[in-house]
Amino acid sequence: MTSPTVERIKGIVASSDVVLFMKGVAAAPECGFSASVVQILNGLKVPFEGVNVLVDPQVREGIKSFSDWPTIPQLYVKGEFLGGADIVRAMFQEGELAALLTDKGILSAAT
């Protein structure tokens, strides 16, 4: 049986192609790791749904067990967990993030 929090998280992840569980909001991230992922996504011009875990302790703790990942931020693309700030940064630097977003139809090949 799944908890109401898990069901909420599933709904959030399914609600948008790119979802970032973060501390703060996209316009005002409240930690450096969240800020770095926001900067990468904005730099790639990727539309995303930011979820401020600081306003909801259940989601803040629930997302960690949902993904089996202990830290925030957490990035999801088309329902798939990609990773946290270090993984997203490495994927971006290697060109893998843009390639994945293009493959998933989120970025155009011309971007």
Residue pairs with C-beta under 8 A, 6 or more apart in sequence:
2 10
3 62
5 58
5 59
5 62
6 62
6 66
8 58
8 59
8 62
9 59
9 62
9 63
9 66
10 66
12 19
12 49
12 51
12 59
13 19
13 76
13 79
14 79
15 49
16 48
16 49
17 47
17 48
17 77
17 78
17 104
17 106
18 41
18 46
18 47
18 48
18 49
18 75
18 76
18 77
18 101
18 106
19 48
19 49
19 51
19 75
19 76
20 26
20 34
20 37
20 38
20 41
20 48
20 49
20 50
20 51
20 73
20 74
20 75
20 76
21 51
21 53
21 59
21 63
21 72
21 73
21 74
21 75
21 76
22 29
22 31
22 34
22 37
22 38
22 50
22 51
22 52
22 53
22 72
22 73
23 29
23 30
23 31
23 33
23 34
23 52
23 53
23 54
23 72
23 73
24 30
24 31
24 34
24 35
24 52
24 54
25 50
25 52
26 38
26 42
26 48
26 50
29 35
29 38
30 54
31 72
31 73
33 71
33 72
33 73
33 84
33 85
34 72
34 73
34 85
36 85
36 88
36 89
37 73
37 75
37 85
37 88
37 89
38 50
40 88
40 89
40 92
40 97
41 48
44 92
44 97
44 98
44 101
44 107
44 111
45 107
45 111
46 101
46 106
46 107
47 106
51 59
53 59
53 60
53 63
53 72
54 60
60 72
63 72
63 74
64 70
64 71
64 72
67 74
67 81
69 81
69 83
69 84
71 84
71 85
72 84
73 84
73 85
73 88
74 81
74 83
74 84
75 81
75 82
75 83
75 84
75 88
76 82
77 100
77 101
77 104
77 106
78 104
78 106
82 88
82 91
82 97
82 100
83 91
88 97
90 96
91 97
91 100
92 98
98 107
98 111
101 107
102 108
102 109
102 111
